[in-house]
Amino acid sequence: MKRILLFFCFYLMPGPCCMAGDIEVYFSPNGGCERAVISEIRNAVGTIDIAMYYLSSGQIARALVCAQERHVRVRIVLDDGQEIESASKSRYLIKHGFKFKYHLGFGLMHNKFAIFDGKRLITGSFNWTRTAQERNEENLLIITDGQTIEKYEDRFKYLWNTSRLDSTTARGIDVLPAWFCATFHAFCSS
C-alpha cells in the first residue's frame, strides 16, 4: 500500500511547475500582446516596475502616463541604447516626469518584464513596440504565481540598483551626453 501511495505522490501528482498560479498566454503579430500590457497598466493601483529592452509603443507610453497621473509609482529600467534611440518613448516619458534608469552592465539589458502591484507579472519575448505587435513572432505571459513574482522582483531590484539615471536628470546636471554617462557612470548614477 505504501508503494502505491508513493507512486501516486511522486509520479502522478503534478510537480511544482504545474502548481503555479494561472498563466495567460498571448502571441503576436496581432494576438493581443499590446492590449494585455495596456490592460495590466490600467489595472495597477500601487506600483509598476518595468525592465524593458525596447519601449517605443505610443499606446503603452500613454497608458503609463495615465497610471502615473493616478499616483501609481512607475519605475523603468531600459537598455542604455534607448536613451539615444529616436523611436524610444523614454524622452516622452521623461517629459511627463518619469525617472528612468539605464542599464550599465556589459551586453544588452535584454529583459522584457513588468511587475504590477507585486501580484501580476508580464514576461516573454514581446518588446513594447509597434513592430512586435504588428509584425514579429513574439510571446507574452501573464503570471500570478507569488514565488515566481518574488524572483522577478529581486531581479528588478538588482537592475534598478546597478543602473544609472538618465543623463537629463543625473545629479541635477541639465544634460550630459549618453556616451559620457556610459563611460563615466560615476557622475551619472544615483
Residue pairs with C-beta under 8 A, 6 or more apart in sequence:
20 143
20 145
20 147
20 148
21 143
21 144
21 145
21 146
21 148
22 144
23 141
23 142
23 143
23 144
23 145
24 36
24 141
24 142
25 139
25 140
25 141
26 32
26 33
26 36
26 124
26 126
26 139
26 140
26 141
26 142
27 33
27 137
27 138
27 139
27 140
28 34
28 126
28 132
28 133
28 134
28 136
28 137
28 138
28 139
28 140
29 133
29 134
29 135
29 136
29 137
29 138
30 133
30 134
33 124
33 126
33 132
33 133
33 138
33 139
33 140
34 57
34 59
34 60
34 128
34 132
34 133
36 122
36 140
36 142
37 57
37 60
37 63
37 114
37 122
37 126
37 128
37 140
38 59
38 60
38 63
40 114
40 116
40 120
40 122
40 142
41 48
41 60
41 63
41 64
41 66
41 67
41 116
42 63
42 66
42 67
43 116
44 67
44 72
44 116
44 117
45 70
45 72
45 117
46 72
46 73
46 117
46 118
47 72
47 73
47 74
47 75
47 115
47 116
47 117
47 118
48 64
48 67
48 72
48 73
48 74
48 75
48 114
48 115
48 116
48 117
49 74
49 75
49 114
49 115
49 153
49 156
49 160
50 74
50 75
50 76
50 77
50 113
50 114
51 76
51 77
51 109
51 111
51 112
51 113
51 114
51 155
51 156
51 159
52 76
52 77
52 78
52 111
52 112
52 113
52 114
52 127
52 128
53 78
53 79
53 82
53 108
53 109
53 110
53 111
53 112
53 127
54 78
54 79
54 82
54 85
54 88
54 127
54 128
54 129
55 61
55 76
55 78
55 82
55 88
55 89
55 90
55 127
55 128
55 129
56 85
56 87
56 88
56 89
56 128
56 129
56 130
57 89
57 128
57 129
57 130
57 133
58 89
58 130
60 89
60 128
61 89
61 92
61 93
64 74
64 93
64 98
65 93
65 96
67 74
68 74
68 96
68 97
68 98
74 98
75 99
75 101
75 156
75 160
76 90
76 93
76 98
76 99
76 100
76 101
77 100
77 101
77 102
77 103
77 109
77 111
77 156
77 159
77 160
77 163
78 88
78 90
78 100
78 101
78 102
78 103
78 109
79 102
79 103
79 108
79 109
79 110
80 102
80 103
80 104
80 109
80 164
80 178
80 181
80 182
81 108
82 88
82 90
82 102
83 90
83 100
83 102
83 166
83 167
83 178
83 181
84 178
87 129
90 100
90 166
93 100
94 100
94 166
94 168
94 169
99 165
99 166
99 169
100 165
100 166
101 159
101 160
101 163
101 164
101 165
101 166
101 190
102 109
102 163
102 164
102 165
102 166
102 178
102 181
103 109
103 159
103 162
103 163
104 162
104 163
104 164
104 182
104 185
104 189
105 162
109 159
109 163
111 155
111 159
112 123
112 124
112 125
112 126
112 127
112 128
113 121
113 122
113 123
113 152
113 155
113 156
114 121
114 122
114 123
115 121
115 149
115 152
115 153
115 156
116 122
118 149
118 153
119 144
119 149
120 142
120 143
120 144
120 149
121 141
121 142
121 143
121 144
121 148
121 149
121 152
122 140
122 141
122 142
122 143
123 140
123 141
123 143
123 152
124 138
124 139
124 140
124 141
125 138
125 139
125 140
126 132
126 138
126 139
126 140
127 138
132 138
143 149
163 189
164 170
164 181
164 185
164 188
164 189
164 190
165 171
165 188
165 189
165 190
167 173
167 175
167 176
167 177
167 178
167 180
167 181
167 188
168 174
168 175
168 176
170 176
170 181
170 187
170 188
170 189
170 190
171 187
171 188
171 190
173 187
176 187
176 188
180 187
180 188
181 187
181 188
